[in-house]
Amino acid sequence: MTSITNAALPYMSPEKTSLSLSYSAESDSRPVDAVIFAGVSLVLGTACRQLFNGTRVPYSVVLLVIGIVLGSLEYGTNHNLGKIGHGIRIWNDINPDLLLAVFLPALLFESSFSMDVHQIKRCLGQMVLLAGPGVLISTFWIGTLLKLTFPYNWDWKTSLLLGALLGATDPVAVVALLKELGASKKMTTIIEGESLMNDGCDLPVILEDGDGDVGIGVAFGIASVFWLRFVFNDIVVQITVTLSVSYFAYYTAQEWAGVSGILTVITLGMFFAAFAKTAFKGDSYQSLHHFWEMVAYIANTLVFILSGVIIAVGDFSSRKITCEGASWGFLFLLYLYVQLSRCVMVGVLYPLLRRFGYGLDWKESIILTWSGLRGAVSLSLALAVKQSSGNSYISSETGTRFLFFTGGIVFLTLVVNGSTTQFLLHLLRMNTLTGTKKRILEYTKFEMMNTAFKAFENLGDDEELGSADWHTVLGHIPSLKKLQGEQVNPHDGCEAGNVDPRNIMDIRIRFLNGVQAAYWEMLDDGRITQGTANVLMQSVDEALDLVSTESLCDWRGLKPCVRFPKYYKFLQSRIIPRKLVSYLIVERLESACYISSAFLRAHRIARQQLHGFLGNSDIASFVINESEVEGEEAKQFLEDVRDSFPQVLNALKTRQVTHYVLNHLNGYIKNLEKVGLLQGKEVSHLHDAVQSDLKKLLRNPPLLTLPNANDLITTNPLLRPL
C-alpha cells in the first residue's frame, strides 16, 4: 500500500502534498477512493441523463450542478462524506496537466474524427478567423476592461492573462452542448471548429510552433492509417489503434516536442476523418462509432462533475474572497464583459465571416455570439495559475481570485448560455421544419401506417398462437393513432415546369444522400476500394453545396478521374519500361471503371428509392431526369472500355464477385454459430480460412495480360492524350 500511495504523490500539486499526506494518515484515505468517486459520478450522471431526457435542460449543465453540490457537501459537512469525500479531495488535488492529459485526447479525437471533412474545408476560413484574430480581440477587450474597472491594481500582464483564460471558448463545453441541441450542420462545424482550434491559434503558437503540432498530428495519422491497411475485420485492433494513437500523439506533442497537444490530437482526428473512415466497414464502423461515443460520454460526465467540484472547492478554499459581496458583484460584471467581448469579436469579424465558407447571416451570428461557453479547459488552466502563484509575478491572492472568477464564468456561461441556447434557436425559428420538410414528414407518417399494417399481416396469424385483431393491436400503439388520415403526396400539384425551387433543392439533397449511402454499402460489399470510395464521397459533398443553384452535378467532380491527363503522351517514349507503362495504364483504367460503374449503380439505387417513396410525382421525375442525364457520360465511358478493352471490366467484375462471395461466406459462418450449429474451434477454423483468402485477394489481386504498350496507346482512343 505504501508503494501505491507514493506512486500517486507525483500527481498532487506541490502546495498540497504535505497537507494531503497528513490528512491521508488521519482519515485512512486511499487512492482507490478516487475510483469510487468516479463510479458514483457515472451512476449519478446516468440517472440524470435518464431523468432529464426529453427536457430542455442540457446534460452538461446538470452535471456541473451535481459537481457543485458534491463539492459543497464535502466541505460544508467538514469532510464527513466518507470515501466519496476522500475521492473528491484526491481528484481536486490532481495536477491540472494530468487532468487534461486523461480526458482531453479522447474527447478531442472523438469530436474531430466525427466532423465532416468537407464542411471543415468550406468553413475553415471562418474557424481560423474566430480562433485566431477573434481570440486576440476577446483577450484584449476583456483584459482592458479588467485593467480599467477592477479594483485589484493588476498590471496589464496580469489583466491580459485572465483575459486570455476567458477569451477562448472551451472545446469540451461547446462540443457537449452542440451535440445535445442538434444545431444545423454549418453552425455546429463553425462553433465546434472554433473551439477546437482555440488552444493553438493564439499568437504565441502561430509565431513559434504552429506548424509542429499539425506536423506531428499528420505524421501519427499517416502511420496509423498505414497500419490499419493491414488489419482485416479485427475491430479490437482497429479500436485500440485509434485510442492509443490519440494519447500517444498528445503526449509526444505536449511533453516531448513542447507544442500544443490539443491541436495535434485535433489534426490527427481530422486526418482520420479524411483518410481513414473508409477503412472501417459495416459492423466495424458501427462498433468503432459506439465505442468512441461511449468514451466521450464517460469522459464528459466525469469532466463536468469534476469541474463543478473544482468550482465549489475553489469557493470554499477562498472564504475571504467569497465572503466579500464586492467579489460576487465583480463576477457578474466580468460575465457581462465576457458576453460583450464576444459581441465585439463577432461584430468586428462579421463582414469577413459573411464572405468565407457558407457565409453567415444575422441569426447565425447571434447564436455564434451566445454559444461561447467556457469549461474544463479554462478551469484547469486557472487551477494551474493558482498552484504556480506565489512563486512568480502573480501573488497567491491573485491566483485564488483567478480560480474564483474563472469558476464563476464557467458556471454562468454553462448555466445561463447553455440552458437558453435551445430557447434562442426556437425564438429565431432556426430549429423549425420548413414547409417542404413538414410535407415530407406528413407523407412519411401515412407510409408508416401502411408499413405497420403490412407487418401485422405478416405476423397476425400463425399455427401456434392463432390470430390477432388489428384494432386491438392499434390500441396498444398510441403513436400510430396520430398517423391515420388521408394519404397525400407531399409534392402533388407541382407542375414539372413550375416547381418550387425549395422543393427541388430538398429532393436533390435527399437524392444525393441516398447516393452516398449506396457508396457506403458498395464499400462494405467490396464493389469499390477505399480510395475509390473517398473520391465518390467527395463528389457528393461538392454537389450538395450546389443543390440550390444547379442541377445534380456530382459527376463533375469525377470527370478528371475517368480521363487520362496530358502527361500520358510521354508514356510512348522508349525510355520508360513497357511493364511500367502497362501498369500505369491498367491502374488508371481500373480506377476509372470502378468510379463509373459505382456512380451508375448508386444513381440507379437512389432513383429507385426516390420513385418508391414519392411515386410518379412531377418533382420526383424532375430530379430523376437530372440523374439520368448525369449518367450519360459514365455509360459512354464504360461502353468504350467494353468495346476496346473488355479484359479490364472482366477483371474488375471477377474481383467484385470474389470479394462478395467471401463476405457472404463470412456471414454464413456467423449465422451457423448464431443458431448453434457451429462452435468454438470449428468457427475459428472456417473463419480463418475465409479471412486468409480475403487478404490474398486484397494484397495480390488478379493481374491482366496486356498487349504491346505502344500499340495499345496509339490504337485505343480511350488512352490517347487529351
C-alpha positions in Angstrom: 0.0 0.0 0.0 2.9 2.4 0.7 4.2 2.0 -2.8 0.8 2.7 -4.3 0.4 5.8 -2.2 3.8 7.1 -3.1 3.1 6.4 -6.7 0.1 8.7 -6.5 2.0 11.5 -4.9 3.7 13.0 -8.0 0.2 13.8 -9.4 -0.6 16.0 -6.4 0.1 19.7 -6.5 3.3 20.8 -4.8 1.4 23.1 -2.4 -0.9 20.3 -1.1 1.5 17.4 -0.9 2.3 17.7 2.7 -1.3 18.5 3.7 -2.6 15.6 1.7 -0.1 13.2 3.4 -1.1 14.3 6.9 -4.7 14.1 6.1 -4.4 10.7 4.5 -2.8 9.3 7.6 -5.7 10.7 9.8 -8.6 9.7 7.6 -7.3 6.5 6.0 -7.8 7.9 2.6 -6.7 5.6 -0.2 -6.2 6.0 -3.9 -9.0 3.6 -4.6 -11.4 6.2 -3.3 -10.8 8.2 -6.5 -12.2 5.2 -8.4 -15.2 5.0 -6.1 -15.9 8.7 -6.7 -15.6 8.2 -10.5 -18.1 5.3 -10.3 -20.5 7.3 -8.2 -20.2 10.2 -10.7 -21.1 7.9 -13.6 -24.1 6.5 -11.7 -25.4 10.0 -10.9 -24.7 11.2 -14.4 -26.6 8.2 -15.9 -29.5 8.7 -13.6 -29.7 12.4 -14.5 -29.4 11.6 -18.2 -32.4 9.4 -18.0 -34.3 11.8 -15.8 -33.8 14.9 -17.9 -34.0 13.1 -21.3 -36.5 15.0 -23.5 -36.3 18.2 -21.4 -34.7 21.4 -22.5 -32.1 21.3 -19.7 -28.7 20.4 -21.2 -27.0 17.4 -19.7 -23.7 19.2 -19.2 -25.4 21.8 -17.1 -27.0 19.1 -14.8 -23.5 17.5 -14.4 -21.9 20.8 -13.4 -24.6 21.4 -10.8 -24.1 17.8 -9.4 -20.4 18.5 -9.1 -21.0 21.8 -7.3 -23.4 20.1 -4.9 -21.0 17.3 -4.2 -18.1 19.7 -3.6 -20.3 21.9 -1.4 -21.5 18.9 0.7 -17.9 17.7 1.2 -16.6 21.0 2.5 -19.9 22.1 4.1 -20.0 19.0 6.3 -16.4 19.2 7.4 -15.2 16.3 5.3 -17.8 13.8 6.6 -18.8 12.2 3.3 -16.5 9.2 3.9 -14.9 7.6 0.9 -16.7 9.8 -1.6 -15.2 12.8 0.2 -11.8 11.2 0.1 -12.3 10.7 -3.7 -13.3 14.3 -4.1 -10.1 15.5 -2.4 -7.9 13.2 -4.4 -9.4 14.4 -7.7 -9.3 18.0 -6.6 -5.6 17.7 -5.7 -4.7 16.2 -9.1 -2.2 18.0 -11.2 -4.1 20.1 -13.9 -1.8 18.8 -16.6 -2.6 15.3 -15.7 -6.3 16.1 -15.6 -6.1 17.4 -19.2 -4.0 14.5 -20.3 -6.5 12.0 -19.0 -9.6 13.4 -20.6 -8.8 15.8 -23.5 -7.2 13.4 -26.0 -10.2 11.1 -26.1 -12.7 13.9 -26.2 -11.0 15.9 -28.9 -10.2 12.9 -31.1 -13.8 11.7 -30.9 -15.1 15.2 -31.8 -12.7 15.9 -34.6 -13.0 12.3 -36.0 -16.8 12.7 -36.2 -16.7 16.0 -38.0 -17.5 16.3 -41.7 -14.2 16.9 -43.6 -15.9 18.7 -46.5 -17.7 21.0 -44.1 -14.4 21.7 -42.4 -12.8 22.7 -45.7 -15.6 25.1 -46.5 -15.8 26.6 -43.0 -12.0 26.6 -42.4 -11.7 30.4 -43.1 -14.4 31.2 -40.6 -12.9 28.9 -38.0 -9.4 30.4 -38.3 -10.9 33.9 -38.1 -12.7 33.2 -34.9 -9.9 31.1 -33.3 -7.1 33.5 -34.3 -8.0 37.2 -34.6 -11.2 36.5 -32.7 -9.4 35.2 -29.6 -7.0 38.1 -29.7 -9.8 40.6 -29.8 -11.6 38.9 -26.9 -8.5 38.7 -24.9 -7.5 42.3 -25.4 -11.1 43.5 -24.8 -11.6 41.6 -21.5 -8.0 42.4 -20.3 -8.6 46.1 -21.0 -11.9 46.2 -19.1 -10.3 44.3 -16.2 -7.4 46.8 -16.0 -9.6 49.9 -16.2 -12.5 48.9 -13.9 -11.4 46.2 -11.4 -10.0 47.5 -8.1 -7.2 44.9 -7.7 -4.3 47.0 -9.0 -3.5 44.3 -11.6 -0.9 45.3 -14.2 -1.5 44.8 -17.9 0.2 41.5 -18.0 -2.0 40.0 -15.2 -5.2 41.5 -16.7 -4.4 40.1 -20.1 -3.6 36.7 -18.6 -7.1 36.4 -17.1 -8.5 37.8 -20.4 -6.7 35.0 -22.2 -8.1 32.4 -19.9 -11.6 33.7 -20.6 -11.3 34.9 -24.1 -11.3 31.5 -25.8 -14.2 29.1 -25.9 -13.8 25.7 -24.4 -13.9 22.7 -26.8 -15.2 20.3 -24.2 -18.1 22.6 -23.2 -19.1 23.7 -26.7 -19.0 20.2 -28.3 -21.1 18.7 -25.5 -23.7 21.4 -25.9 -24.0 21.3 -29.7 -24.4 17.6 -29.7 -27.3 17.9 -27.3 -29.1 20.8 -29.1 -28.9 19.3 -32.6 -27.9 22.6 -34.2 -27.5 22.9 -38.0 -24.5 21.2 -39.6 -23.0 24.5 -40.7 -23.3 26.2 -37.3 -22.1 23.1 -35.5 -19.0 22.9 -37.7 -18.1 26.6 -37.3 -18.6 26.7 -33.5 -17.1 23.3 -32.8 -14.2 24.0 -35.1 -13.5 27.4 -33.5 -13.5 25.9 -30.0 -11.2 23.0 -31.1 -8.7 25.4 -32.7 -8.7 27.9 -29.9 -6.0 26.3 -27.9 -3.4 26.5 -30.6 -4.3 29.5 -32.7 -3.3 32.2 -30.3 -0.4 34.5 -31.2 2.5 32.7 -29.5 1.7 29.4 -31.1 1.3 30.9 -34.5 4.6 32.6 -34.2 6.6 29.8 -32.6 5.3 26.3 -33.0 2.1 26.5 -35.1 3.4 24.0 -37.6 4.9 21.5 -35.2 1.6 20.3 -33.7 0.0 19.9 -37.1 3.0 18.1 -38.5 3.0 15.6 -35.5 -0.7 15.0 -35.9 -0.3 14.3 -39.6 2.7 12.0 -39.0 0.8 10.0 -36.5 -2.2 9.9 -38.8 -0.2 8.6 -41.7 1.5 5.9 -39.6 -1.9 4.8 -38.1 -3.7 4.7 -41.5 -0.8 2.7 -42.9 -1.1 0.2 -40.0 -4.9 -0.1 -40.4 -4.4 -1.1 -44.1 -3.1 -4.4 -42.8 -5.9 -5.0 -40.4 -8.7 -7.2 -41.7 -12.1 -7.3 -39.9 -10.4 -7.1 -36.4 -12.4 -4.4 -34.7 -10.4 -4.9 -31.4 -7.2 -3.9 -33.1 -8.8 -1.0 -35.0 -10.3 0.5 -31.9 -7.0 0.0 -29.9 -5.1 1.8 -32.6 -7.3 4.8 -32.6 -7.4 5.0 -28.8 -3.7 4.6 -28.2 -2.6 6.9 -31.0 -4.7 9.7 -29.7 -3.0 9.6 -26.3 0.5 8.9 -27.6 0.2 11.8 -30.1 -0.9 14.2 -27.3 2.0 13.1 -25.1 4.5 13.4 -27.9 3.5 16.9 -28.8 2.8 18.2 -25.3 5.7 16.7 -23.3 8.4 15.8 -25.8 8.1 18.4 -28.7 6.8 21.3 -26.5 3.9 22.2 -28.9 0.1 22.1 -28.5 -1.1 18.6 -27.7 -4.6 19.7 -28.3 -4.0 20.8 -31.8 -2.0 17.7 -32.5 -5.0 15.5 -31.5 -7.4 17.6 -33.5 -5.2 17.3 -36.6 -5.0 13.6 -36.0 -8.8 13.2 -35.7 -9.4 15.3 -38.8 -6.8 13.2 -40.7 -8.6 10.1 -39.7 -11.9 11.6 -40.8 -10.5 12.5 -44.2 -8.5 9.3 -45.0 -9.4 6.5 -42.6 -13.2 6.4 -42.3 -13.5 4.1 -45.3 -11.0 1.7 -43.6 -13.8 0.8 -41.2 -16.6 -1.1 -42.9 -20.0 -2.3 -41.9 -20.2 -3.7 -38.4 -16.6 -2.5 -37.7 -17.6 1.2 -38.3 -20.6 0.8 -36.1 -18.6 -0.8 -33.4 -16.0 2.0 -33.6 -18.6 4.7 -33.5 -20.3 3.2 -30.5 -17.0 2.8 -28.7 -16.0 6.4 -29.2 -19.5 7.6 -28.3 -19.2 5.7 -25.0 -15.7 7.0 -24.3 -16.9 10.6 -25.0 -20.0 10.1 -22.7 -17.9 8.8 -19.8 -15.2 11.5 -20.2 -17.8 14.3 -20.5 -19.7 13.0 -17.4 -16.5 13.0 -15.3 -15.1 16.2 -16.7 -18.2 18.3 -15.9 -18.8 16.8 -12.5 -15.1 17.4 -11.6 -15.5 21.0 -13.0 -18.4 21.5 -10.6 -16.3 20.1 -7.7 -13.3 22.3 -8.5 -15.6 25.4 -8.6 -17.1 24.5 -5.2 -13.8 23.7 -3.7 -12.3 26.9 -5.0 -15.0 28.9 -3.4 -14.7 27.2 -0.1 -10.9 27.5 -0.1 -11.1 31.2 -0.7 -13.6 32.2 2.0 -12.1 35.6 2.3 -12.9 36.3 -1.3 -16.3 34.6 -1.4 -17.5 36.4 1.7 -16.9 39.7 0.1 -20.1 40.9 -1.5 -18.0 43.0 -3.9 -16.3 39.9 -5.3 -19.7 38.5 -6.4 -20.6 41.8 -7.9 -17.4 41.9 -9.9 -18.0 38.3 -11.0 -21.3 39.2 -12.6 -19.7 42.3 -14.1 -17.0 40.1 -15.6 -19.7 37.8 -17.0 -21.1 40.9 -18.8 -17.6 41.7 -20.0 -17.2 38.2 -21.4 -20.5 38.4 -23.3 -19.7 41.9 -24.5 -16.3 40.8 -25.8 -18.0 38.0 -27.7 -20.4 40.5 -29.3 -17.5 42.8 -30.2 -15.5 40.0 -31.7 -18.3 38.7 -33.9 -19.3 42.2 -34.9 -15.8 43.1 -36.0 -15.3 39.9 -37.9 -18.9 39.7 -39.3 -18.1 41.3 -42.7 -15.4 38.6 -43.3 -17.5 35.8 -41.8 -20.2 36.6 -44.3 -17.8 36.1 -47.2 -16.0 33.0 -46.2 -17.3 29.4 -46.5 -21.0 29.1 -46.5 -21.5 32.7 -45.2 -23.2 33.8 -42.0 -26.5 35.6 -41.6 -27.6 37.8 -38.6 -29.5 34.9 -36.9 -26.5 32.6 -37.1 -24.2 35.4 -35.7 -26.5 35.7 -32.7 -26.2 32.0 -32.0 -22.4 32.2 -32.6 -22.2 35.0 -30.0 -24.4 33.3 -27.4 -22.7 29.9 -27.6 -19.3 31.0 -26.4 -19.1 28.7 -23.4 -16.2 28.1 -21.0 -15.5 24.8 -19.3 -13.0 22.3 -18.0 -10.0 23.6 -20.0 -10.4 27.1 -18.7 -10.8 25.7 -15.2 -7.7 23.6 -15.5 -5.6 26.5 -16.7 -6.9 28.7 -13.9 -6.0 25.9 -11.4 -2.5 25.7 -12.8 -2.1 29.5 -12.4 -3.3 29.3 -8.8 -0.9 26.4 -8.0 2.0 28.4 -9.5 1.1 31.7 -7.9 3.3 33.0 -5.1 6.4 31.7 -6.8 6.1 34.1 -9.8 4.9 37.6 -10.5 1.4 36.5 -9.6 0.6 36.6 -5.9 -1.3 33.8 -4.1 -4.3 36.0 -3.6 -4.4 36.9 -7.3 -4.1 33.2 -8.2 -7.1 32.5 -5.9 -9.1 35.3 -7.5 -8.3 33.8 -10.9 -9.8 30.5 -9.9 -12.8 32.2 -8.3 -13.6 34.3 -11.4 -12.9 31.5 -13.9 -15.0 29.0 -12.0 -17.8 31.6 -11.8 -17.6 32.3 -15.5 -17.7 28.6 -16.3 -20.7 28.2 -14.2 -22.6 31.2 -15.6 -21.9 30.5 -19.2 -22.9 26.9 -18.9 -26.0 27.5 -16.9 -27.2 30.8 -18.4 -26.0 30.5 -22.0 -26.1 26.7 -22.2 -29.6 26.4 -20.8 -31.1 29.2 -23.0 -29.4 28.4 -26.4 -32.1 26.0 -27.4 -34.8 28.6 -26.5 -32.9 31.2 -28.6 -32.8 28.8 -31.5 -36.6 28.4 -31.2 -37.1 32.1 -30.8 -35.2 32.8 -34.0 -37.1 29.9 -35.7 -33.8 28.2 -36.6 -34.9 24.8 -35.3 -38.3 24.6 -37.0 -39.1 22.4 -40.0 -39.5 24.1 -43.4 -42.7 23.7 -45.3 -41.2 21.1 -47.6 -39.9 19.0 -44.6 -43.3 19.2 -42.9 -45.0 17.8 -46.0 -42.4 15.1 -46.3 -43.0 14.3 -42.6 -46.7 14.1 -43.0 -46.3 11.9 -46.1 -43.9 9.6 -44.2 -46.5 9.2 -41.4 -49.0 7.8 -43.8 -46.4 5.5 -45.2 -45.6 4.3 -41.6 -49.3 3.3 -41.1 -49.1 1.2 -44.3 -45.8 -0.3 -43.2 -47.3 -1.2 -39.7 -50.3 -2.8 -41.4 -48.1 -4.9 -43.6 -46.1 -6.0 -40.6 -49.4 -7.0 -38.9 -50.4 -9.1 -41.9 -47.0 -11.0 -41.8 -47.3 -11.9 -38.1 -51.0 -11.5 -37.4 -51.8 -15.2 -37.7 -49.8 -18.4 -37.0 -50.3 -22.0 -36.2 -49.2 -21.9 -32.6 -51.0 -18.9 -31.1 -53.7 -18.2 -33.6 -54.7 -14.8 -34.9 -54.8 -11.2 -33.5 -57.1 -8.3 -34.1 -55.7 -5.2 -35.9 -57.8 -2.7 -33.9 -56.6 -4.3 -30.6 -53.0 -4.1 -31.8 -53.5 -0.5 -32.8 -54.9 0.3 -29.3 -51.6 -0.7 -27.8 -49.6 1.6 -30.2 -50.6 5.2 -29.3 -48.0 6.6 -31.7 -49.9 5.1 -34.7 -53.2 6.7 -33.8 -51.8 10.1 -34.9 -50.9 8.7 -38.3 -54.3 7.9 -39.5 -55.8 10.1 -42.2 -55.9 10.7 -45.9 -52.7 10.0 -47.8 -51.5 12.9 -49.9 -48.2 13.1 -51.9 -46.1 16.0 -50.4 -45.5 17.5 -53.9 -48.8 17.0 -55.7 -50.0 20.0 -57.6 -46.4 21.0 -58.7 -46.2 21.1 -62.4 -42.9 20.0 -63.9 -42.3 23.3 -65.5 -43.3 25.4 -62.4 -41.8 23.6 -59.4 -40.8 25.5 -56.2 -37.0 25.7 -56.2 -37.0 25.0 -52.5 -38.8 21.7 -53.1 -36.3 20.8 -55.8 -33.4 21.6 -53.6 -34.9 19.4 -50.8 -35.4 16.4 -53.1 -31.9 16.8 -54.6 -30.4 16.7 -51.1 -32.3 13.6 -50.3 -31.3 12.0 -53.6 -27.6 12.7 -53.1 -27.8 11.4 -49.5 -29.2 8.2 -51.0 -26.3 8.1 -53.5 -23.8 8.5 -50.7 -25.5 5.8 -48.7 -25.2 3.5 -51.7 -21.5 4.1 -51.9 -21.1 3.1 -48.3 -23.0 -0.1 -49.0 -20.8 -0.9 -52.0 -17.7 -0.4 -50.0 -18.9 -2.9 -47.4 -19.7 -5.4 -50.2 -16.3 -5.0 -51.8 -17.6 -3.4 -55.0 -15.3 -0.4 -54.6 -12.0 0.2 -52.9 -11.3 2.7 -50.1 -9.6 5.1 -52.5 -12.5 5.0 -54.9 -14.9 5.5 -52.0 -13.1 8.6 -50.9 -13.3 10.1 -54.4 -17.0 9.2 -54.7 -17.9 10.6 -51.3 -16.2 13.9 -52.1 -18.0 14.3 -55.3 -21.4 14.1 -53.5 -20.2 16.6 -50.8 -19.3 19.1 -53.6 -22.6 18.5 -55.4 -24.6 19.1 -52.1 -23.1 22.6 -51.9 -24.7 23.5 -55.3 -28.2 22.0 -55.0 -29.8 25.4 -54.6 -28.3 26.8 -57.8 -27.5 23.9 -60.1 -29.0 20.6 -61.2 -27.4 17.4 -59.9 -23.7 17.7 -60.7 -21.8 15.1 -58.7 -20.4 13.6 -62.0 -18.5 16.9 -62.5 -16.1 16.1 -59.6 -15.4 12.6 -61.1 -14.6 13.6 -64.7 -10.9 14.2 -64.0 -10.7 10.6 -62.6 -12.0 9.0 -65.8 -9.8 10.8 -68.3 -6.2 10.5 -69.0 -4.1 13.6 -68.3 -1.8 15.1 -71.0 1.4 13.7 -69.4 0.4 10.2 -70.7 1.8 11.1 -74.1 5.2 10.7 -72.6 4.5 7.1 -71.9 5.1 6.4 -75.6 8.8 7.1 -75.1 11.0 4.1 -75.4 12.9 5.2 -72.3 10.1 4.2 -70.0 9.9 0.4 -69.4 6.8 -1.2 -71.1 5.8 -3.1 -68.0 5.6 0.2 -66.1 3.6 1.7 -68.9 1.2 -1.2 -68.9 0.8 -1.0 -65.1 0.0 2.7 -65.1 -2.5 2.4 -67.9 -4.3 -0.5 -66.3 -4.4 1.1 -62.9 -5.9 4.2 -64.3 -8.4 2.3 -66.4 -9.4 0.1 -63.5 -9.9 3.1 -61.2 -12.0 4.9 -63.9 -14.1 1.9 -64.4 -14.7 1.4 -60.7 -15.8 5.0 -60.4 -18.1 5.0 -63.4 -19.8 1.7 -62.5 -20.2 2.7 -58.9 -21.6 6.1 -60.0 -24.2 4.5 -62.3 -25.2 1.9 -59.7 -25.6 4.4 -56.9 -27.7 6.7 -59.0 -29.8 3.8 -60.1 -30.4 2.7 -56.5 -31.2 6.3 -55.4 -33.7 6.7 -58.3 -35.5 3.5 -57.3 -35.7 4.7 -53.7 -37.0 8.1 -54.7 -39.6 6.7 -57.0 -40.6 4.1 -54.4 -41.0 6.9 -51.8 -42.7 9.6 -53.8 -44.2 7.7 -56.7 -44.8 9.4 -60.0 -44.8 12.9 -58.7 -43.6 15.6 -61.0 -40.8 16.8 -58.7 -39.5 13.2 -58.3 -39.5 12.8 -62.0 -37.7 16.1 -62.4 -34.8 15.0 -60.2 -34.8 11.5 -61.7 -34.4 13.0 -65.1 -31.4 15.1 -63.9 -29.8 11.9 -62.6 -30.3 10.1 -65.9 -28.6 13.0 -67.7 -25.7 12.9 -65.3 -25.1 9.3 -66.0 -24.8 9.5 -69.8 -21.0 10.2 -69.9 -20.3 7.4 -67.4 -22.3 5.0 -69.6 -20.4 6.1 -72.7 -17.1 5.6 -71.0 -17.9 2.0 -69.9 -19.2 1.2 -73.3 -15.9 2.4 -74.9 -13.9 0.3 -72.5 -16.1 -2.7 -73.2 -15.6 -2.4 -76.9 -11.9 -1.7 -76.9 -10.6 -3.3 -73.7 -13.0 -5.8 -72.3 -10.3 -7.5 -70.2 -10.4 -4.7 -67.6 -14.2 -4.9 -67.0 -13.9 -8.7 -66.7 -11.1 -8.5 -64.2 -13.0 -5.9 -62.1 -16.1 -8.0 -62.1 -14.2 -11.0 -61.1 -12.7 -9.2 -58.1 -16.1 -7.8 -57.0 -17.7 -11.2 -57.2 -14.9 -12.9 -55.4 -14.9 -10.3 -52.6 -18.7 -10.6 -52.3 -18.6 -14.4 -52.2 -16.0 -14.3 -49.4 -18.1 -11.8 -47.4 -21.1 -13.9 -47.9 -19.3 -16.9 -46.6 -18.3 -14.9 -43.5 -21.9 -14.1 -42.9 -22.9 -17.7 -43.4 -20.4 -18.9 -40.8 -21.5 -16.3 -38.3 -25.2 -17.4 -38.8 -24.3 -21.1 -38.2 -22.6 -20.0 -35.0 -25.6 -17.9 -34.0 -28.1 -20.8 -34.4 -25.7 -23.2 -32.5 -24.8 -25.5 -35.4 -21.1 -24.5 -35.2 -19.0 -23.9 -32.1 -15.6 -22.8 -30.9 -12.7 -24.2 -33.0 -15.0 -25.0 -35.9 -15.9 -21.4 -36.3 -12.4 -20.2 -35.8 -11.0 -22.7 -38.4 -13.5 -21.7 -41.1 -13.3 -18.0 -40.4 -9.5 -18.0 -40.6 -9.6 -19.8 -43.9 -12.0 -17.3 -45.4 -10.0 -14.4 -44.0 -6.8 -15.8 -45.5 -8.4 -15.8 -48.9 -9.7 -12.3 -48.4 -6.3 -11.0 -47.5 -4.7 -12.7 -50.6 -7.4 -11.1 -52.8 -6.8 -7.6 -51.4 -3.0 -7.8 -51.4 -2.5 -9.7 -54.6 -5.4 -9.1 -56.9 -5.5 -10.9 -60.3 -3.3 -9.2 -62.9 -4.1 -8.5 -66.5 -2.1 -9.6 -69.6 -1.8 -6.6 -71.8 -0.9 -6.2 -75.5 2.1 -4.2 -76.6 2.0 -0.9 -74.7 2.8 1.4 -77.6 0.3 -0.3 -79.8 -2.3 0.0 -77.0 -1.7 3.7 -76.6 -1.7 4.6 -80.3 -4.7 2.4 -81.3 -7.0 2.8 -78.4 -9.0 6.1 -78.4 -9.5 5.9 -74.6 -5.8 6.1 -73.9 -4.9 8.9 -76.3 -3.7 12.1 -74.6 -6.4 14.8 -74.5 
